[in-house]
Structure formats: structure tokens, C-alpha cells
Amino acid sequence: MIPDAFMLRNQYADLKMLVVIIAGEQDKLIDIDTQSARLHSDVTQCKFQKVAANGHMIQLPPIR
């Protein structure tokens, strides 16, 4: 998946649909303040939502 995302990164600005980036603030796999924020700036019609007390798999309940 990473090589495909890297290959397509120059096409993100061409997206015409609304894109919502949802990132867990406790993500230990990626740095959401750089990677997710960069994607947010590359996509014109984009919303960026951080989820407190959650990690990379935001669809799962947080581990306490």
C-alpha cells in the first residue's frame, strides 16, 4: 500500500470529491501532525479531524 500511495501522491490535488482524514491523536505508526497534515494541505476539498484518546485503528475502541 505504501508504494502505491507514494506513486499517486502527485495526483492528490486532482481529487474532486470531499475527502475526510480522520486520525487518532495517539497514533504510534504515523506522525499525524506531519503526514496527515501534509495530505490535508495537498487535497483542496478536505477536512481533517483528529480523534482524542485513539490510535491508528480509530474504528476500534481505545485500549486503556
mmCIF file of the N, C-alpha and C atoms, coordinates in Angstrom:
data_MODEL
# 
_entry.id   MODEL 
# 
loop_
_atom_site.group_PDB 
_atom_site.id 
_atom_site.type_symbol 
_atom_site.label_atom_id 
_atom_site.label_alt_id 
_atom_site.label_comp_id 
_atom_site.label_asym_id 
_atom_site.label_entity_id 
_atom_site.label_seq_id 
_atom_site.pdbx_PDB_ins_code 
_atom_site.Cartn_x 
_atom_site.Cartn_y 
_atom_site.Cartn_z 
_atom_site.occupancy 
_atom_site.B_iso_or_equiv 
_atom_site.pdbx_formal_charge 
_atom_site.auth_seq_id 
_atom_site.auth_comp_id 
_atom_site.auth_asym_id 
_atom_site.auth_atom_id 
_atom_site.pdbx_PDB_model_num 
ATOM 1   N N  . MET A 1 1  ? 0.809   -1.183 0.000  1.00 0.00 ? 1  MET A N  1 
ATOM 2   C CA . MET A 1 1  ? 0.000   0.000  0.000  1.00 0.00 ? 1  MET A CA 1 
ATOM 3   C C  . MET A 1 1  ? 0.866   1.265  0.000  1.00 0.00 ? 1  MET A C  1 
ATOM 4   N N  . ILE A 1 2  ? 1.960   1.254  0.733  1.00 0.00 ? 2  ILE A N  1 
ATOM 5   C CA . ILE A 1 2  ? 2.814   2.437  0.817  1.00 0.00 ? 2  ILE A CA 1 
ATOM 6   C C  . ILE A 1 2  ? 3.412   2.793  -0.544 1.00 0.00 ? 2  ILE A C  1 
ATOM 7   N N  . PRO A 1 3  ? 3.930   1.829  -1.319 1.00 0.00 ? 3  PRO A N  1 
ATOM 8   C CA . PRO A 1 3  ? 4.454   2.197  -2.638 1.00 0.00 ? 3  PRO A CA 1 
ATOM 9   C C  . PRO A 1 3  ? 3.380   2.808  -3.546 1.00 0.00 ? 3  PRO A C  1 
ATOM 10  N N  . ASP A 1 4  ? 2.151   2.296  -3.487 1.00 0.00 ? 4  ASP A N  1 
ATOM 11  C CA . ASP A 1 4  ? 1.075   2.858  -4.309 1.00 0.00 ? 4  ASP A CA 1 
ATOM 12  C C  . ASP A 1 4  ? 0.735   4.281  -3.884 1.00 0.00 ? 4  ASP A C  1 
ATOM 13  N N  . ALA A 1 5  ? 0.648   4.520  -2.592 1.00 0.00 ? 5  ALA A N  1 
ATOM 14  C CA . ALA A 1 5  ? 0.363   5.864  -2.097 1.00 0.00 ? 5  ALA A CA 1 
ATOM 15  C C  . ALA A 1 5  ? 1.475   6.825  -2.509 1.00 0.00 ? 5  ALA A C  1 
ATOM 16  N N  . PHE A 1 6  ? 2.713   6.376  -2.416 1.00 0.00 ? 6  PHE A N  1 
ATOM 17  C CA . PHE A 1 6  ? 3.848   7.206  -2.815 1.00 0.00 ? 6  PHE A CA 1 
ATOM 18  C C  . PHE A 1 6  ? 3.785   7.531  -4.313 1.00 0.00 ? 6  PHE A C  1 
ATOM 19  N N  . MET A 1 7  ? 3.419   6.532  -5.114 1.00 0.00 ? 7  MET A N  1 
ATOM 20  C CA . MET A 1 7  ? 3.345   6.719  -6.565 1.00 0.00 ? 7  MET A CA 1 
ATOM 21  C C  . MET A 1 7  ? 2.222   7.709  -6.952 1.00 0.00 ? 7  MET A C  1 
ATOM 22  N N  . LEU A 1 8  ? 1.142   7.706  -6.206 1.00 0.00 ? 8  LEU A N  1 
ATOM 23  C CA . LEU A 1 8  ? -0.022  8.533  -6.547 1.00 0.00 ? 8  LEU A CA 1 
ATOM 24  C C  . LEU A 1 8  ? -0.036  9.894  -5.851 1.00 0.00 ? 8  LEU A C  1 
ATOM 25  N N  . ARG A 1 9  ? 0.948   10.187 -5.011 1.00 0.00 ? 9  ARG A N  1 
ATOM 26  C CA . ARG A 1 9  ? 0.926   11.407 -4.200 1.00 0.00 ? 9  ARG A CA 1 
ATOM 27  C C  . ARG A 1 9  ? 0.791   12.693 -5.004 1.00 0.00 ? 9  ARG A C  1 
ATOM 28  N N  . ASN A 1 10 ? 1.292   12.715 -6.223 1.00 0.00 ? 10 ASN A N  1 
ATOM 29  C CA . ASN A 1 10 ? 1.198   13.919 -7.047 1.00 0.00 ? 10 ASN A CA 1 
ATOM 30  C C  . ASN A 1 10 ? -0.194  14.121 -7.633 1.00 0.00 ? 10 ASN A C  1 
ATOM 31  N N  . GLN A 1 11 ? -1.068  13.135 -7.473 1.00 0.00 ? 11 GLN A N  1 
ATOM 32  C CA . GLN A 1 11 ? -2.426  13.240 -8.003 1.00 0.00 ? 11 GLN A CA 1 
ATOM 33  C C  . GLN A 1 11 ? -3.453  13.598 -6.931 1.00 0.00 ? 11 GLN A C  1 
ATOM 34  N N  . TYR A 1 12 ? -3.054  13.719 -5.693 1.00 0.00 ? 12 TYR A N  1 
ATOM 35  C CA . TYR A 1 12 ? -3.995  14.032 -4.619 1.00 0.00 ? 12 TYR A CA 1 
ATOM 36  C C  . TYR A 1 12 ? -4.723  15.354 -4.872 1.00 0.00 ? 12 TYR A C  1 
ATOM 37  N N  . ALA A 1 13 ? -4.032  16.343 -5.385 1.00 0.00 ? 13 ALA A N  1 
ATOM 38  C CA . ALA A 1 13 ? -4.646  17.650 -5.638 1.00 0.00 ? 13 ALA A CA 1 
ATOM 39  C C  . ALA A 1 13 ? -5.720  17.578 -6.720 1.00 0.00 ? 13 ALA A C  1 
ATOM 40  N N  . ASP A 1 14 ? -5.708  16.541 -7.535 1.00 0.00 ? 14 ASP A N  1 
ATOM 41  C CA . ASP A 1 14 ? -6.699  16.388 -8.603 1.00 0.00 ? 14 ASP A CA 1 
ATOM 42  C C  . ASP A 1 14 ? -8.018  15.793 -8.128 1.00 0.00 ? 14 ASP A C  1 
ATOM 43  N N  . LEU A 1 15 ? -8.085  15.324 -6.900 1.00 0.00 ? 15 LEU A N  1 
ATOM 44  C CA . LEU A 1 15 ? -9.317  14.732 -6.391 1.00 0.00 ? 15 LEU A CA 1 
ATOM 45  C C  . LEU A 1 15 ? -10.432 15.773 -6.387 1.00 0.00 ? 15 LEU A C  1 
ATOM 46  N N  . LYS A 1 16 ? -11.614 15.383 -6.837 1.00 0.00 ? 16 LYS A N  1 
ATOM 47  C CA . LYS A 1 16 ? -12.747 16.311 -6.943 1.00 0.00 ? 16 LYS A CA 1 
ATOM 48  C C  . LYS A 1 16 ? -13.777 16.105 -5.839 1.00 0.00 ? 16 LYS A C  1 
ATOM 49  N N  . MET A 1 17 ? -13.732 14.967 -5.157 1.00 0.00 ? 17 MET A N  1 
ATOM 50  C CA . MET A 1 17 ? -14.719 14.697 -4.116 1.00 0.00 ? 17 MET A CA 1 
ATOM 51  C C  . MET A 1 17 ? -14.223 15.200 -2.770 1.00 0.00 ? 17 MET A C  1 
ATOM 52  N N  . LEU A 1 18 ? -15.160 15.340 -1.841 1.00 0.00 ? 18 LEU A N  1 
ATOM 53  C CA . LEU A 1 18 ? -14.790 15.719 -0.483 1.00 0.00 ? 18 LEU A CA 1 
ATOM 54  C C  . LEU A 1 18 ? -14.016 14.569 0.154  1.00 0.00 ? 18 LEU A C  1 
ATOM 55  N N  . VAL A 1 19 ? -12.917 14.893 0.779  1.00 0.00 ? 19 VAL A N  1 
ATOM 56  C CA . VAL A 1 19 ? -12.086 13.904 1.460  1.00 0.00 ? 19 VAL A CA 1 
ATOM 57  C C  . VAL A 1 19 ? -12.062 14.267 2.939  1.00 0.00 ? 19 VAL A C  1 
ATOM 58  N N  . VAL A 1 20 ? -12.250 13.274 3.791  1.00 0.00 ? 20 VAL A N  1 
ATOM 59  C CA . VAL A 1 20 ? -12.168 13.484 5.227  1.00 0.00 ? 20 VAL A CA 1 
ATOM 60  C C  . VAL A 1 20 ? -11.051 12.598 5.766  1.00 0.00 ? 20 VAL A C  1 
ATOM 61  N N  . ILE A 1 21 ? -10.094 13.209 6.411  1.00 0.00 ? 21 ILE A N  1 
ATOM 62  C CA . ILE A 1 21 ? -8.997  12.488 7.048  1.00 0.00 ? 21 ILE A CA 1 
ATOM 63  C C  . ILE A 1 21 ? -9.332  12.413 8.534  1.00 0.00 ? 21 ILE A C  1 
ATOM 64  N N  . ILE A 1 22 ? -9.408  11.210 9.055  1.00 0.00 ? 22 ILE A N  1 
ATOM 65  C CA . ILE A 1 22 ? -9.699  11.006 10.470 1.00 0.00 ? 22 ILE A CA 1 
ATOM 66  C C  . ILE A 1 22 ? -8.489  10.297 11.074 1.00 0.00 ? 22 ILE A C  1 
ATOM 67  N N  . ALA A 1 23 ? -7.862  10.950 12.035 1.00 0.00 ? 23 ALA A N  1 
ATOM 68  C CA . ALA A 1 23 ? -6.617  10.421 12.600 1.00 0.00 ? 23 ALA A CA 1 
ATOM 69  C C  . ALA A 1 23 ? -6.675  10.410 14.115 1.00 0.00 ? 23 ALA A C  1 
ATOM 70  N N  . GLY A 1 24 ? -6.240  9.310  14.701 1.00 0.00 ? 24 GLY A N  1 
ATOM 71  C CA . GLY A 1 24 ? -6.167  9.213  16.153 1.00 0.00 ? 24 GLY A CA 1 
ATOM 72  C C  . GLY A 1 24 ? -4.952  9.955  16.683 1.00 0.00 ? 24 GLY A C  1 
ATOM 73  N N  . GLU A 1 25 ? -5.171  10.773 17.685 1.00 0.00 ? 25 GLU A N  1 
ATOM 74  C CA . GLU A 1 25 ? -4.070  11.567 18.243 1.00 0.00 ? 25 GLU A CA 1 
ATOM 75  C C  . GLU A 1 25 ? -2.981  10.716 18.891 1.00 0.00 ? 25 GLU A C  1 
ATOM 76  N N  . GLN A 1 26 ? -3.295  9.480  19.262 1.00 0.00 ? 26 GLN A N  1 
ATOM 77  C CA . GLN A 1 26 ? -2.317  8.595  19.892 1.00 0.00 ? 26 GLN A CA 1 
ATOM 78  C C  . GLN A 1 26 ? -1.702  7.609  18.891 1.00 0.00 ? 26 GLN A C  1 
ATOM 79  N N  . ASP A 1 27 ? -1.801  7.903  17.600 1.00 0.00 ? 27 ASP A N  1 
ATOM 80  C CA . ASP A 1 27 ? -1.268  7.017  16.555 1.00 0.00 ? 27 ASP A CA 1 
ATOM 81  C C  . ASP A 1 27 ? 0.233   6.845  16.761 1.00 0.00 ? 27 ASP A C  1 
ATOM 82  N N  . LYS A 1 28 ? 0.675   5.584  16.854 1.00 0.00 ? 28 LYS A N  1 
ATOM 83  C CA . LYS A 1 28 ? 2.097   5.296  17.032 1.00 0.00 ? 28 LYS A CA 1 
ATOM 84  C C  . LYS A 1 28 ? 2.754   4.828  15.732 1.00 0.00 ? 28 LYS A C  1 
ATOM 85  N N  . LEU A 1 29 ? 1.965   4.718  14.660 1.00 0.00 ? 29 LEU A N  1 
ATOM 86  C CA . LEU A 1 29 ? 2.512   4.281  13.374 1.00 0.00 ? 29 LEU A CA 1 
ATOM 87  C C  . LEU A 1 29 ? 2.894   5.450  12.475 1.00 0.00 ? 29 LEU A C  1 
ATOM 88  N N  . ILE A 1 30 ? 2.117   6.505  12.527 1.00 0.00 ? 30 ILE A N  1 
ATOM 89  C CA . ILE A 1 30 ? 2.444   7.684  11.718 1.00 0.00 ? 30 ILE A CA 1 
ATOM 90  C C  . ILE A 1 30 ? 2.392   8.932  12.584 1.00 0.00 ? 30 ILE A C  1 
ATOM 91  N N  . ASP A 1 31 ? 3.063   9.953  12.138 1.00 0.00 ? 31 ASP A N  1 
ATOM 92  C CA . ASP A 1 31 ? 3.022   11.252 12.813 1.00 0.00 ? 31 ASP A CA 1 
ATOM 93  C C  . ASP A 1 31 ? 1.912   12.059 12.140 1.00 0.00 ? 31 ASP A C  1 
ATOM 94  N N  . ILE A 1 32 ? 0.759   12.137 12.800 1.00 0.00 ? 32 ILE A N  1 
ATOM 95  C CA . ILE A 1 32 ? -0.383  12.786 12.153 1.00 0.00 ? 32 ILE A CA 1 
ATOM 96  C C  . ILE A 1 32 ? -0.156  14.281 11.957 1.00 0.00 ? 32 ILE A C  1 
ATOM 97  N N  . ASP A 1 33 ? 0.701   14.891 12.778 1.00 0.00 ? 33 ASP A N  1 
ATOM 98  C CA . ASP A 1 33 ? 0.947   16.323 12.625 1.00 0.00 ? 33 ASP A CA 1 
ATOM 99  C C  . ASP A 1 33 ? 1.802   16.640 11.411 1.00 0.00 ? 33 ASP A C  1 
ATOM 100 N N  . THR A 1 34 ? 2.483   15.643 10.852 1.00 0.00 ? 34 THR A N  1 
ATOM 101 C CA . THR A 1 34 ? 3.230   15.897 9.615  1.00 0.00 ? 34 THR A CA 1 
ATOM 102 C C  . THR A 1 34 ? 2.578   15.184 8.434  1.00 0.00 ? 34 THR A C  1 
ATOM 103 N N  . GLN A 1 35 ? 2.352   13.871 8.551  1.00 0.00 ? 35 GLN A N  1 
ATOM 104 C CA . GLN A 1 35 ? 1.842   13.119 7.408  1.00 0.00 ? 35 GLN A CA 1 
ATOM 105 C C  . GLN A 1 35 ? 0.383   13.433 7.089  1.00 0.00 ? 35 GLN A C  1 
ATOM 106 N N  . SER A 1 36 ? -0.487  13.371 8.077  1.00 0.00 ? 36 SER A N  1 
ATOM 107 C CA . SER A 1 36 ? -1.902  13.662 7.824  1.00 0.00 ? 36 SER A CA 1 
ATOM 108 C C  . SER A 1 36 ? -2.093  15.135 7.484  1.00 0.00 ? 36 SER A C  1 
ATOM 109 N N  . ALA A 1 37 ? -1.362  16.005 8.155  1.00 0.00 ? 37 ALA A N  1 
ATOM 110 C CA . ALA A 1 37 ? -1.460  17.441 7.865  1.00 0.00 ? 37 ALA A CA 1 
ATOM 111 C C  . ALA A 1 37 ? -0.964  17.751 6.456  1.00 0.00 ? 37 ALA A C  1 
ATOM 112 N N  . ARG A 1 38 ? 0.076   17.059 6.007  1.00 0.00 ? 38 ARG A N  1 
ATOM 113 C CA . ARG A 1 38 ? 0.569   17.265 4.639  1.00 0.00 ? 38 ARG A CA 1 
ATOM 114 C C  . ARG A 1 38 ? -0.471  16.822 3.628  1.00 0.00 ? 38 ARG A C  1 
ATOM 115 N N  . LEU A 1 39 ? -1.089  15.672 3.842  1.00 0.00 ? 39 LEU A N  1 
ATOM 116 C CA . LEU A 1 39 ? -2.148  15.211 2.949  1.00 0.00 ? 39 LEU A CA 1 
ATOM 117 C C  . LEU A 1 39 ? -3.301  16.213 2.941  1.00 0.00 ? 39 LEU A C  1 
ATOM 118 N N  . HIS A 1 40 ? -3.644  16.717 4.100  1.00 0.00 ? 40 HIS A N  1 
ATOM 119 C CA . HIS A 1 40 ? -4.714  17.711 4.214  1.00 0.00 ? 40 HIS A CA 1 
ATOM 120 C C  . HIS A 1 40 ? -4.388  18.945 3.368  1.00 0.00 ? 40 HIS A C  1 
ATOM 121 N N  . SER A 1 41 ? -3.161  19.370 3.374  1.00 0.00 ? 41 SER A N  1 
ATOM 122 C CA . SER A 1 41 ? -2.794  20.554 2.578  1.00 0.00 ? 41 SER A CA 1 
ATOM 123 C C  . SER A 1 41 ? -2.729  20.249 1.085  1.00 0.00 ? 41 SER A C  1 
ATOM 124 N N  . ASP A 1 42 ? -2.518  18.995 0.717  1.00 0.00 ? 42 ASP A N  1 
ATOM 125 C CA . ASP A 1 42 ? -2.443  18.613 -0.703 1.00 0.00 ? 42 ASP A CA 1 
ATOM 126 C C  . ASP A 1 42 ? -3.805  18.454 -1.362 1.00 0.00 ? 42 ASP A C  1 
ATOM 127 N N  . VAL A 1 43 ? -4.841  18.180 -0.577 1.00 0.00 ? 43 VAL A N  1 
ATOM 128 C CA . VAL A 1 43 ? -6.176  17.928 -1.122 1.00 0.00 ? 43 VAL A CA 1 
ATOM 129 C C  . VAL A 1 43 ? -7.039  19.163 -0.879 1.00 0.00 ? 43 VAL A C  1 
ATOM 130 N N  . THR A 1 44 ? -7.495  19.784 -1.951 1.00 0.00 ? 44 THR A N  1 
ATOM 131 C CA . THR A 1 44 ? -8.236  21.046 -1.859 1.00 0.00 ? 44 THR A CA 1 
ATOM 132 C C  . THR A 1 44 ? -9.517  20.907 -1.037 1.00 0.00 ? 44 THR A C  1 
ATOM 133 N N  . GLN A 1 45 ? -10.328 19.934 -1.356 1.00 0.00 ? 45 GLN A N  1 
ATOM 134 C CA . GLN A 1 45 ? -11.611 19.754 -0.684 1.00 0.00 ? 45 GLN A CA 1 
ATOM 135 C C  . GLN A 1 45 ? -11.459 18.697 0.403  1.00 0.00 ? 45 GLN A C  1 
ATOM 136 N N  . CYS A 1 46 ? -10.868 19.118 1.509  1.00 0.00 ? 46 CYS A N  1 
ATOM 137 C CA . CYS A 1 46 ? -10.508 18.151 2.543  1.00 0.00 ? 46 CYS A CA 1 
ATOM 138 C C  . CYS A 1 46 ? -10.801 18.702 3.925  1.00 0.00 ? 46 CYS A C  1 
ATOM 139 N N  . LYS A 1 47 ? -11.260 17.813 4.793  1.00 0.00 ? 47 LYS A N  1 
ATOM 140 C CA . LYS A 1 47 ? -11.422 18.128 6.210  1.00 0.00 ? 47 LYS A CA 1 
ATOM 141 C C  . LYS A 1 47 ? -10.517 17.183 6.989  1.00 0.00 ? 47 LYS A C  1 
ATOM 142 N N  . PHE A 1 48 ? -9.939  17.695 8.053  1.00 0.00 ? 48 PHE A N  1 
ATOM 143 C CA . PHE A 1 48 ? -9.014  16.926 8.875  1.00 0.00 ? 48 PHE A CA 1 
ATOM 144 C C  . PHE A 1 48 ? -9.553  16.886 10.304 1.00 0.00 ? 48 PHE A C  1 
ATOM 145 N N  . GLN A 1 49 ? -9.870  15.699 10.782 1.00 0.00 ? 49 GLN A N  1 
ATOM 146 C CA . GLN A 1 49 ? -10.434 15.533 12.112 1.00 0.00 ? 49 GLN A CA 1 
ATOM 147 C C  . GLN A 1 49 ? -9.521  14.649 12.945 1.00 0.00 ? 49 GLN A C  1 
ATOM 148 N N  . LYS A 1 50 ? -9.047  15.182 14.053 1.00 0.00 ? 50 LYS A N  1 
ATOM 149 C CA . LYS A 1 50 ? -8.252  14.395 14.997 1.00 0.00 ? 50 LYS A CA 1 
ATOM 150 C C  . LYS A 1 50 ? -9.185  13.819 16.053 1.00 0.00 ? 50 LYS A C  1 
ATOM 151 N N  . VAL A 1 51 ? -8.948  12.564 16.428 1.00 0.00 ? 51 VAL A N  1 
ATOM 152 C CA . VAL A 1 51 ? -9.756  11.895 17.442 1.00 0.00 ? 51 VAL A CA 1 
ATOM 153 C C  . VAL A 1 51 ? -8.890  11.702 18.689 1.00 0.00 ? 51 VAL A C  1 
ATOM 154 N N  . ALA A 1 52 ? -9.300  12.340 19.767 1.00 0.00 ? 52 ALA A N  1 
ATOM 155 C CA . ALA A 1 52 ? -8.547  12.246 21.023 1.00 0.00 ? 52 ALA A CA 1 
ATOM 156 C C  . ALA A 1 52 ? -8.621  10.834 21.595 1.00 0.00 ? 52 ALA A C  1 
ATOM 157 N N  . ALA A 1 53 ? -7.598  10.451 22.322 1.00 0.00 ? 53 ALA A N  1 
ATOM 158 C CA . ALA A 1 53 ? -7.547  9.163  23.035 1.00 0.00 ? 53 ALA A CA 1 
ATOM 159 C C  . ALA A 1 53 ? -7.768  7.977  22.108 1.00 0.00 ? 53 ALA A C  1 
ATOM 160 N N  . ASN A 1 54 ? -7.271  8.054  20.893 1.00 0.00 ? 54 ASN A N  1 
ATOM 161 C CA . ASN A 1 54 ? -7.390  6.951  19.956 1.00 0.00 ? 54 ASN A CA 1 
ATOM 162 C C  . ASN A 1 54 ? -6.116  6.866  19.134 1.00 0.00 ? 54 ASN A C  1 
ATOM 163 N N  . GLY A 1 55 ? -5.841  5.670  18.618 1.00 0.00 ? 55 GLY A N  1 
ATOM 164 C CA . GLY A 1 55 ? -4.617  5.443  17.869 1.00 0.00 ? 55 GLY A CA 1 
ATOM 165 C C  . GLY A 1 55 ? -4.862  5.256  16.382 1.00 0.00 ? 55 GLY A C  1 
ATOM 166 N N  . HIS A 1 56 ? -4.075  4.378  15.778 1.00 0.00 ? 56 HIS A N  1 
ATOM 167 C CA . HIS A 1 56 ? -4.102  4.183  14.333 1.00 0.00 ? 56 HIS A CA 1 
ATOM 168 C C  . HIS A 1 56 ? -5.404  3.547  13.851 1.00 0.00 ? 56 HIS A C  1 
ATOM 169 N N  . MET A 1 57 ? -5.960  2.650  14.631 1.00 0.00 ? 57 MET A N  1 
ATOM 170 C CA . MET A 1 57 ? -7.185  1.939  14.250 1.00 0.00 ? 57 MET A CA 1 
ATOM 171 C C  . MET A 1 57 ? -8.372  2.606  14.939 1.00 0.00 ? 57 MET A C  1 
ATOM 172 N N  . ILE A 1 58 ? -8.765  3.780  14.450 1.00 0.00 ? 58 ILE A N  1 
ATOM 173 C CA . ILE A 1 58 ? -9.788  4.565  15.145 1.00 0.00 ? 58 ILE A CA 1 
ATOM 174 C C  . ILE A 1 58 ? -11.155 3.897  15.187 1.00 0.00 ? 58 ILE A C  1 
ATOM 175 N N  . GLN A 1 59 ? -11.385 2.909  14.323 1.00 0.00 ? 59 GLN A N  1 
ATOM 176 C CA . GLN A 1 59 ? -12.668 2.229  14.321 1.00 0.00 ? 59 GLN A CA 1 
ATOM 177 C C  . GLN A 1 59 ? -12.808 1.256  15.500 1.00 0.00 ? 59 GLN A C  1 
ATOM 178 N N  . LEU A 1 60 ? -11.700 1.006  16.203 1.00 0.00 ? 60 LEU A N  1 
ATOM 179 C CA . LEU A 1 60 ? -11.721 0.133  17.369 1.00 0.00 ? 60 LEU A CA 1 
ATOM 180 C C  . LEU A 1 60 ? -11.757 0.965  18.648 1.00 0.00 ? 60 LEU A C  1 
ATOM 181 N N  . PRO A 1 61 ? -12.340 0.414  19.717 1.00 0.00 ? 61 PRO A N  1 
ATOM 182 C CA . PRO A 1 61 ? -12.333 1.156  20.983 1.00 0.00 ? 61 PRO A CA 1 
ATOM 183 C C  . PRO A 1 61 ? -10.894 1.358  21.456 1.00 0.00 ? 61 PRO A C  1 
ATOM 184 N N  . PRO A 1 62 ? -10.616 2.486  22.094 1.00 0.00 ? 62 PRO A N  1 
ATOM 185 C CA . PRO A 1 62 ? -9.258  2.733  22.593 1.00 0.00 ? 62 PRO A CA 1 
ATOM 186 C C  . PRO A 1 62 ? -8.866  1.682  23.631 1.00 0.00 ? 62 PRO A C  1 
ATOM 187 N N  . ILE A 1 63 ? -7.606  1.333  23.643 1.00 0.00 ? 63 ILE A N  1 
ATOM 188 C CA . ILE A 1 63 ? -7.057  0.413  24.651 1.00 0.00 ? 63 ILE A CA 1 
ATOM 189 C C  . ILE A 1 63 ? -6.653  1.242  25.855 1.00 0.00 ? 63 ILE A C  1 
ATOM 190 N N  . ARG A 1 64 ? -7.112  0.852  26.997 1.00 0.00 ? 64 ARG A N  1 
ATOM 191 C CA . ARG A 1 64 ? -6.804  1.619  28.211 1.00 0.00 ? 64 ARG A CA 1 
ATOM 192 C C  . ARG A 1 64 ? -5.890  0.828  29.111 1.00 0.00 ? 64 ARG A C  1 
# 
